[in-house]
């Protein structure tokens, strides 16, 4: 997936917070659970006979298929969006759909500023937020949303940057 320089050490690998996956899957679960409940309520109130059950079963099969495909897309985007920090650079891989991926690389000595934004009560209690890394290069800013422990990630990146700039390295 990603080849690192043999002299490079992987320091940190961060994916989005699991709560993002949970919220997206929760609404998908509602999409899958509501049709049988509606069918059951209508069956209690109306006399559904004959082919109506077969029609519901075929439509619900299509709903389940759409739900499964949508969950696969959600999970793929969650799993393949990753921030990798090595002792020499920061790599952000973002999956956009099935067949498009953006990989941005930034050397640690090119980082000018790192900003952490934690917005909301849930984000504050569960310690996740947005990390913005600004550089002087072609890519002016990395924006990585909903990562866990963004302040810790920021501290690790600054510590590695300090070692690079002072000449000690790893």
C-alpha positions as CSV (number, residue, x, y, z in Angstrom):
1,X,0.0,0.0,0.0
2,X,2.7,2.5,1.0
3,X,6.4,2.0,0.7
4,X,8.5,3.8,3.2
5,X,12.2,4.5,3.0
6,X,14.2,1.7,4.7
7,X,15.8,4.2,7.0
8,X,12.4,5.6,8.0
9,X,10.6,4.5,11.1
10,X,6.8,4.4,11.5
11,X,5.9,6.5,14.6
12,X,2.1,6.9,14.5
13,X,-0.8,5.6,12.4
14,X,-4.1,7.3,13.0
15,X,-7.6,6.7,11.6
16,X,-10.7,8.7,12.1
17,X,-12.5,8.2,15.4
18,X,-14.7,5.1,15.6
19,X,-17.6,7.3,16.5
20,X,-17.7,8.6,12.9
21,X,-18.1,5.0,11.7
22,X,-20.8,4.4,14.4
23,X,-22.9,7.5,13.5
24,X,-22.8,6.7,9.8
25,X,-23.7,3.1,10.4
26,X,-26.4,4.1,12.9
27,X,-28.4,6.0,10.2
28,X,-27.9,3.1,7.8
29,X,-29.2,0.7,10.5
30,X,-32.4,2.8,10.7
31,X,-32.7,2.6,6.9
32,X,-32.6,-1.2,7.2
33,X,-34.8,-1.6,10.3
34,X,-37.7,0.8,9.5
35,X,-39.2,-1.0,6.5
36,X,-40.0,-4.3,8.4
37,X,-41.5,-2.2,11.3
38,X,-43.7,-0.3,8.9
39,X,-44.7,-3.6,7.3
40,X,-45.5,-5.2,10.6
41,X,-47.6,-2.1,11.7
42,X,-49.5,-2.1,8.4
43,X,-50.1,-5.9,8.7
44,X,-51.6,-5.4,12.2
45,X,-53.9,-2.6,10.9
46,X,-54.7,-3.8,7.4
47,X,-55.4,-7.3,6.1
48,X,-52.3,-8.0,3.9
49,X,-52.9,-11.0,1.8
50,X,-51.3,-13.0,-1.0
51,X,-48.7,-11.4,-3.1
52,X,-48.2,-8.3,-0.9
53,X,-45.8,-10.3,1.4
54,X,-43.9,-11.5,-1.7
55,X,-43.7,-7.9,-3.0
56,X,-42.5,-6.7,0.4
57,X,-39.9,-9.5,0.6
58,X,-38.5,-8.6,-2.8
59,X,-38.4,-4.8,-2.1
60,X,-36.8,-5.4,1.3
61,X,-34.1,-7.6,-0.3
62,X,-33.3,-4.7,-2.6
63,X,-33.1,-2.4,0.5
64,X,-30.8,-4.8,2.2
65,X,-28.6,-5.0,-0.8
66,X,-28.4,-1.2,-1.0
67,X,-27.7,-1.0,2.8
68,X,-24.9,-3.6,2.5
69,X,-23.3,-1.7,-0.4
70,X,-23.6,1.6,1.5
71,X,-22.0,0.1,4.6
72,X,-19.2,-1.3,2.6
73,X,-18.5,2.2,1.1
74,X,-18.7,3.8,4.6
75,X,-16.3,1.1,6.1
76,X,-13.9,1.4,3.1
77,X,-13.7,5.2,3.5
78,X,-13.2,4.9,7.3
79,X,-10.5,2.2,7.0
80,X,-8.5,3.7,4.2
81,X,-8.4,7.3,5.4
82,X,-5.3,7.3,7.5
83,X,-2.7,9.7,8.8
84,X,0.8,8.2,9.0
85,X,3.6,9.9,10.9
86,X,7.2,8.7,10.4
87,X,10.4,10.1,11.8
88,X,10.9,12.1,8.6
89,X,7.4,13.0,7.2
90,X,3.7,13.1,7.6
91,X,1.5,11.2,5.1
92,X,-2.2,11.6,4.7
93,X,-4.1,9.1,2.6
94,X,-7.7,9.9,1.9
95,X,-10.0,7.5,0.0
96,X,-12.6,9.3,-2.1
97,X,-15.0,6.6,-3.4
98,X,-13.8,3.2,-4.6
99,X,-11.4,4.2,-7.3
100,X,-9.9,7.5,-6.2
101,X,-7.3,8.0,-3.6
102,X,-5.3,11.1,-2.6
103,X,-2.0,10.8,-0.9
104,X,-0.3,13.9,0.4
105,X,3.2,13.9,1.9
106,X,4.8,16.6,3.9
107,X,8.3,16.5,5.3
108,X,8.5,17.4,9.0
109,X,10.9,20.3,8.4
110,X,8.4,21.9,6.1
111,X,5.7,22.2,8.7
112,X,5.0,25.7,9.8
113,X,1.9,25.4,12.1
114,X,-0.4,22.7,13.5
115,X,-3.9,23.7,14.6
116,X,-6.2,21.5,16.6
117,X,-10.0,22.2,16.7
118,X,-12.3,20.3,19.0
119,X,-15.9,21.4,18.6
120,X,-18.9,20.2,20.7
121,X,-19.6,18.4,23.9
122,X,-19.2,14.9,22.5
123,X,-15.9,15.7,20.8
124,X,-14.6,17.2,24.0
125,X,-15.6,14.3,26.2
126,X,-14.4,11.6,23.7
127,X,-11.3,13.6,22.8
128,X,-11.5,13.8,19.0
129,X,-11.2,16.7,16.6
130,X,-9.7,18.3,13.5
131,X,-6.0,18.6,12.9
132,X,-4.8,21.2,10.4
133,X,-1.1,21.1,9.3
134,X,0.2,24.1,7.4
135,X,3.3,24.1,5.3
136,X,5.3,26.3,3.0
137,X,5.2,23.9,0.1
138,X,2.8,23.2,-2.7
139,X,0.2,21.7,-0.4
140,X,-0.6,24.7,1.8
141,X,-2.7,22.8,4.4
142,X,-3.6,19.2,5.4
143,X,-7.0,18.9,7.0
144,X,-7.7,15.7,8.9
145,X,-11.1,15.6,10.5
146,X,-12.4,13.5,13.4
147,X,-9.1,12.0,14.6
148,X,-8.8,10.7,18.2
149,X,-6.5,12.5,20.6
150,X,-5.5,15.4,18.2
151,X,-3.5,17.2,20.9
152,X,-1.4,14.1,21.4
153,X,-0.8,13.7,17.7
154,X,0.1,17.4,17.5
155,X,2.6,17.0,20.3
156,X,4.2,13.9,18.7
157,X,4.6,15.7,15.3
158,X,6.2,18.8,17.0
159,X,8.5,16.6,19.0
160,X,9.7,14.8,15.8
161,X,10.0,18.1,14.0
162,X,12.1,19.4,16.9
163,X,14.5,16.5,16.6
164,X,14.8,16.9,12.8
165,X,15.4,20.7,13.1
166,X,18.0,20.3,15.9
167,X,19.8,17.7,13.9
168,X,19.5,14.8,16.3
169,X,17.0,12.7,14.3
170,X,16.3,9.1,15.3
